[in-house]
């Protein structure tokens, strides 16, 4: 599991669903939480949290331009590529933190991903889990 420590900087909520904005390493991330600041105090502004997301939920973009609906986009450098027959594991360096992505080997080949490449890690907001930090 990937983990990044951060601080809650904003919360929008309606009923029992919250869109939480977290600042981690000078970058803003979003998480969708099925709870509200009233019932889950860890999502309050100023609170430390840990963002957790699976390796299989990290997508990779190379030479992206234009808009995307994915709110969690983080510029990274490919640190390691372990190619398998069907799946490959990439280790990304995001401001000194290592993030692991598992994508298809076909995608690694089609994107011609190499160690040192500048890429964007992409994670959907609903795939990020928050825990109290």
Buried (B, 14 or more C-beta within 10 A) or exposed (E): EBEBEBBBBEBEBEEEEBBBBBEBEEBBBBBBBEBBBEEBEBBEEEBEBBBBBBBEBBBBBBEEEEEEEBBBBBBBBBBEBEEEEEBBBBBBBBBEBEBBBBBEBEBBEEBEBEEEBEBBBBBBBEBBBBEEB
